[in-house]
Amino acid sequence: MVSLNPMMGKNLWIAFVTALALTACDNTLDVTAPFENVPIVYATLNPDSDTQYVRIGRAYLGQDGPNGGVAHPDSLYYPSLVAHIQAFKENGDFAWEKALEVTYDIPKDSGLFTTQGHRLYRLILPGFTANSSRLDWEYKLVLKKDSVSPVFATAVTPLVNSETFTLKKPTPIGIQRLNLTSTKGQEIEWYQAKNARAYQGYIDFLYMEMPEHQQSDSTRHVVRYYLPYQLGSTLNGGATTKTTLTYQEYYQFLAESIPVRAGHIRFFRGFTLYLTAGTDDLATYISVTQPSNTILQDPPFFSNVQGGAGIFASSAGLIRPNLGLADRSHDSLVFGKVTCELRFAKATFLDTLTCN
């Protein structure tokens, strides 16, 4: 944070008032500006992958207005960019430096911008995940416009310690069946990860659908329910965070998300739970870039990229597949009034039961 002495603050205020007076009668919006490069970085390093991706582009206003250069690759990318990632040990000692390579192996969505492939920068690190010390190191992105130019942008991040990011409820192994009809609902609880602040997750509801008496025409479907975004209480790991799935809220979600189909029945096939933990800078970036709900329309600017904009952070995920549904909760899915019209079925020894 930069502090201003009283005289400097006074001079800045006078300059601001003078500029305001000179432009008070001019309602023209200036949509062009002199050319100026601004590197834009987006990356979340994955501690559990030997391949890392970094999105690096550039932005400027220019004399052609906001859409003037969108169709030209050289308006969006640096033609000769040199990008490195450096690793520093827990005591600050230098560990290694690796160059990133340009890749187009991840497709981009269609839209206004250049039809050229989605340019990313990739770093392949064989054996990276086998090195347990990696979780305690710090990583620095270093950018040069070309091989002979000085460094013009940098960013630093720790890694989320994925080894400390584990489930408490439901347990990470063994047979687990969610009980959404209990008095308190089904708790989902996890241990916070070291170096993580932001937590986001979702749960996939898996089911099979088929015309009655025509099992050969069955199809499989997934409905995704997003869990609330939460902030952790510590960066040291070990504390717990939880959220709750309640019968009324979750089953109402299913009723609104799955279309009613006459002549069809459905069978529940399980849940898969996904959780993601992100670093402190990522949490701040998410917070300040949320849409404003006040009369102040311009959100505060945040970036941990020195000399540029965007975010260079880390995130780690965990997956808990093969979660079942407790008997009472399954009966409520099949026979309960909230989801009755969806015609989920329950197979018994003698018959297949549905809500009629």
C-alpha positions in Angstrom: 0.0 0.0 0.0 1.3 3.5 -0.9 0.9 6.3 1.7 0.8 10.0 0.8 2.2 12.8 2.8 -0.2 15.7 3.5 1.4 18.1 1.0 1.4 15.5 -1.8 -2.3 14.7 -1.1 -3.2 18.4 -1.2 -1.5 18.8 -4.6 -3.2 15.8 -6.0 -6.6 17.1 -4.8 -5.9 20.5 -6.5 -4.9 18.8 -9.7 -8.0 16.7 -9.6 -10.3 19.6 -9.1 -8.6 21.6 -11.9 -9.0 18.7 -14.3 -12.7 18.3 -13.3 -13.3 22.0 -13.9 -11.7 21.9 -17.4 -13.9 18.9 -18.4 -17.1 19.7 -16.6 -18.8 20.9 -19.8 -17.6 18.0 -22.0 -19.9 15.0 -22.1 -17.9 13.2 -24.8 -16.9 9.6 -24.0 -13.3 9.0 -25.1 -13.4 5.4 -26.4 -9.9 5.5 -27.9 -6.5 6.0 -26.4 -2.8 5.8 -27.3 -1.5 2.2 -27.7 -0.4 0.6 -24.4 0.3 -3.0 -23.7 -1.2 -4.5 -20.6 -0.4 -8.2 -20.0 -3.4 -10.3 -18.8 -2.6 -13.5 -16.9 -5.0 -16.2 -15.8 -3.7 -19.3 -14.1 -4.3 -21.6 -11.2 -1.5 -24.1 -10.6 -2.6 -27.6 -9.8 -0.5 -29.3 -7.1 -1.7 -32.7 -8.3 -0.8 -32.5 -12.0 2.5 -32.7 -13.8 1.1 -30.3 -16.5 0.4 -26.7 -15.8 -1.4 -24.2 -18.0 -1.1 -20.4 -18.0 -3.3 -18.1 -20.1 -1.3 -15.0 -21.2 -2.7 -12.3 -23.4 -2.6 -8.6 -23.8 -5.2 -5.8 -23.8 -5.2 -2.2 -24.9 -7.7 0.4 -26.1 -5.9 1.8 -29.1 -7.2 4.2 -31.8 -9.7 1.8 -33.3 -11.9 1.7 -30.2 -12.8 -1.3 -27.9 -13.4 -3.7 -30.8 -10.7 -2.5 -33.1 -8.2 -5.4 -32.8 -10.3 -8.3 -31.7 -10.0 -10.2 -35.0 -6.2 -9.9 -35.1 -4.1 -12.4 -33.1 -1.3 -9.9 -32.7 -3.7 -7.6 -30.8 -4.5 -10.3 -28.3 -1.1 -12.2 -27.9 2.5 -11.3 -27.7 4.2 -12.7 -30.8 7.5 -13.6 -29.2 6.6 -13.8 -25.5 9.1 -15.6 -23.2 7.4 -17.1 -20.1 9.1 -18.9 -17.3 8.1 -20.4 -13.9 10.6 -20.3 -11.1 10.3 -22.4 -7.9 11.7 -21.3 -4.6 12.1 -23.6 -1.6 10.5 -23.0 1.8 13.6 -21.1 3.0 13.6 -18.9 -0.1 16.4 -20.7 -1.9 16.1 -21.0 -5.7 15.0 -24.6 -6.8 14.5 -24.4 -10.6 13.4 -22.4 -13.6 11.4 -23.9 -16.5 10.3 -22.3 -19.8 6.6 -22.5 -20.8 5.7 -23.6 -24.4 2.8 -22.3 -26.6 0.0 -24.9 -27.0 -3.4 -24.9 -28.6 -4.5 -28.3 -27.2 -7.5 -26.8 -25.3 -10.2 -25.5 -27.6 -11.9 -22.1 -27.0 -15.5 -21.1 -27.3 -16.8 -19.3 -30.4 -17.3 -15.6 -30.1 -16.2 -12.1 -31.1 -12.4 -12.7 -30.9 -9.9 -14.1 -33.4 -10.7 -17.5 -34.9 -7.1 -18.6 -34.2 -6.8 -21.4 -31.7 -7.0 -20.8 -28.0 -3.3 -19.9 -27.2 -2.1 -21.1 -23.9 1.3 -21.6 -22.3 2.1 -25.1 -21.0 4.6 -26.4 -18.6 5.2 -30.2 -18.4 7.0 -31.3 -15.2 7.7 -35.1 -15.2 7.8 -36.3 -11.6 6.4 -33.0 -10.1 3.6 -34.7 -8.1 6.1 -37.3 -6.7 8.0 -34.5 -5.0 6.2 -33.9 -1.6 8.3 -30.8 -1.0 6.5 -29.0 -3.9 3.6 -28.2 -1.6 5.8 -26.0 0.6 7.4 -24.1 -2.2 6.5 -20.8 -3.8 6.2 -20.3 -7.6 6.9 -17.2 -9.6 5.8 -16.4 -13.1 8.2 -14.3 -15.1 7.3 -12.6 -18.4 9.5 -11.0 -21.1 8.2 -9.6 -24.4 11.1 -11.5 -26.2 14.3 -13.2 -25.4 16.4 -10.0 -25.4 13.9 -7.8 -23.4 13.9 -7.2 -19.7 11.2 -8.7 -17.4 8.0 -6.7 -17.7 5.6 -8.7 -15.5 5.8 -11.1 -12.6 3.4 -12.9 -10.2 3.9 -15.2 -7.2 1.8 -17.8 -5.6 2.1 -20.7 -3.1 0.5 -24.1 -3.9 -2.7 -25.3 -2.1 -1.5 -28.2 0.0 -3.8 -30.9 -1.4 -2.6 -33.5 1.1 -4.3 -31.5 3.9 -7.6 -31.1 1.9 -9.7 -34.1 2.9 -13.3 -35.0 3.6 -14.8 -35.5 7.0 -18.5 -36.1 6.2 -19.2 -38.2 4.2 -16.1 -40.2 4.9 -13.6 -40.3 2.0 -13.7 -44.1 1.7 -16.2 -46.9 2.4 -19.9 -47.2 1.7 -21.7 -43.9 2.4 -25.3 -43.1 1.9 -26.6 -39.5 2.2 -29.5 -38.9 4.5 -31.3 -35.8 3.3 -34.5 -36.5 5.3 -32.8 -36.3 8.7 -33.9 -33.5 11.0 -30.7 -31.5 10.2 -30.3 -32.7 6.6 -27.1 -34.1 5.3 -23.9 -32.4 6.4 -20.9 -32.1 4.0 -17.8 -31.3 6.0 -14.2 -31.1 5.0 -10.8 -30.2 6.5 -9.5 -26.9 5.2 -6.3 -27.1 3.2 -3.0 -25.3 4.0 -2.6 -22.2 1.8 -6.3 -22.2 0.8 -9.0 -19.6 1.5 -11.7 -20.1 -1.1 -13.9 -23.2 -1.2 -16.4 -24.1 -3.9 -18.1 -27.4 -4.7 -21.0 -29.2 -6.4 -22.7 -32.5 -6.2 -23.8 -34.5 -9.3 -27.0 -36.5 -9.1 -26.8 -39.5 -11.4 -29.9 -41.3 -12.7 -31.1 -43.6 -15.5 -34.3 -42.9 -17.5 -36.2 -45.3 -19.8 -39.7 -45.8 -21.3 -41.7 -48.1 -19.1 -41.0 -51.8 -19.9 -38.3 -50.9 -22.4 -35.1 -51.2 -20.5 -33.0 -51.5 -23.7 -33.8 -47.8 -24.5 -32.4 -46.5 -21.2 -30.3 -43.3 -21.1 -28.1 -41.9 -18.3 -28.3 -38.3 -17.1 -26.6 -36.0 -14.6 -28.1 -33.0 -12.6 -25.5 -30.7 -11.0 -26.2 -28.8 -7.8 -23.7 -26.1 -6.8 -22.8 -25.8 -3.1 -22.4 -22.3 -1.6 -19.1 -20.6 -2.1 -17.3 -20.3 1.3 -14.2 -18.7 2.8 -12.0 -20.7 5.1 -11.0 -19.4 8.5 -7.3 -20.1 8.3 -4.4 -20.6 5.8 -2.7 -23.1 8.1 -5.1 -26.0 7.4 -6.8 -28.3 9.8 -9.9 -26.3 10.6 -13.3 -27.6 9.3 -15.9 -26.1 7.0 -19.3 -27.5 6.3 -22.5 -27.0 4.4 -25.8 -28.9 4.5 -28.2 -30.4 2.0 -31.8 -30.3 3.2 -34.7 -32.3 2.0 -36.9 -29.5 1.0 -34.3 -27.4 -0.8 -32.5 -30.2 -2.6 -35.6 -32.2 -3.7 -37.3 -29.0 -4.8 -34.2 -28.3 -6.9 -34.5 -31.8 -8.5 -38.2 -31.2 -9.2 -37.4 -28.0 -11.0 -34.3 -29.3 -12.9 -35.6 -32.7 -14.2 -38.4 -32.5 -16.8 -41.5 -34.5 -16.3 -41.8 -37.2 -19.0 -45.0 -39.1 -19.4 -44.5 -42.9 -19.9 -41.0 -42.9 -18.5 -39.6 -44.1 -15.2 -36.2 -43.2 -13.6 -33.8 -44.9 -11.3 -31.3 -43.2 -9.0 -27.7 -44.3 -9.7 -25.7 -42.3 -7.1 -24.0 -39.1 -6.2 -20.5 -37.7 -7.0 -19.2 -34.9 -4.8 -16.6 -32.4 -6.0 -14.8 -29.8 -3.9 -12.2 -27.2 -4.9 -9.9 -25.1 -2.7 -8.2 -21.9 -3.9 -5.4 -19.7 -2.5 -5.9 -16.4 -0.6 -5.3 -14.2 -3.7 -7.8 -16.2 -5.7 -10.4 -15.6 -3.0 -9.7 -11.9 -3.1 -9.9 -11.8 -6.9 -13.3 -13.6 -6.8 -14.6 -11.3 -4.1 -13.7 -8.0 -5.9 -14.9 -9.1 -9.3 -18.4 -10.0 -8.2 -21.2 -7.9 -9.7 -21.9 -4.8 -7.6 -25.2 -4.6 -5.8 -24.7 -1.0 -4.8 -24.9 2.3 -6.6 -21.1 2.1 -7.0 -20.9 0.4 -10.4 -17.1 0.1 -10.7 -15.7 -2.7 -8.5 -12.3 -2.3 -6.9 -9.4 -3.6 -8.9 -7.3 -6.4 -7.7 -4.5 -8.4 -9.3 -1.4 -10.1 -8.0 0.3 -9.7 -11.4 3.0 -7.0 -11.0 3.1 -5.0 -14.2 -0.2 -6.5 -15.5 -3.6 -7.7 -14.6 -5.4 -11.0 -13.9 -4.6 -13.6 -11.4 -1.8 -16.2 -10.8 -2.9 -18.6 -8.1 -3.4 -22.2 -7.2 -6.3 -24.5 -6.7 -6.8 -28.2 -5.7 -9.7 -30.5 -6.0 -11.1 -33.6 -4.4 -13.7 -36.1 -5.7 -15.8 -38.5 -3.7 -17.7 -40.8 -6.1 -20.1 -43.6 -5.4 -22.2 -42.0 -2.8 -25.6 -43.6 -2.2 -29.0 -42.6 -0.8 -30.3 -43.7 2.6 -33.5 -45.8 2.5 -35.8 -43.2 3.9 -34.4 -40.5 1.6 -34.7 -42.9 -1.4 -38.4 -43.5 -0.5 -38.9 -39.8 -0.3 -37.4 -39.4 -3.8 -39.8 -42.0 -5.2 -43.0 -41.5 -3.2 -42.6 -37.9 -1.8 -44.9 -35.2 -3.0 -42.1 -32.9 -4.1 -40.6 -35.3 -6.6 -43.6 -37.6 -7.3 -44.2 -36.4 -10.8 -40.6 -37.2 -11.8 -41.6 -40.9 -11.5 -38.4 -42.3 -9.9 -38.8 -46.0 -9.3 -37.8 -48.5 -6.6 -37.1 -52.1 -7.6 -38.3 -54.8 -5.2 -38.2 -58.6 -5.4 -41.7 -58.7 -6.8 -42.3 -55.4 -8.6 -41.0 -52.0 -9.6 -42.7 -49.3 -7.4 -43.4 -45.8 -8.5 -45.4 -42.8 -7.3 -48.9 -42.9 -8.9 
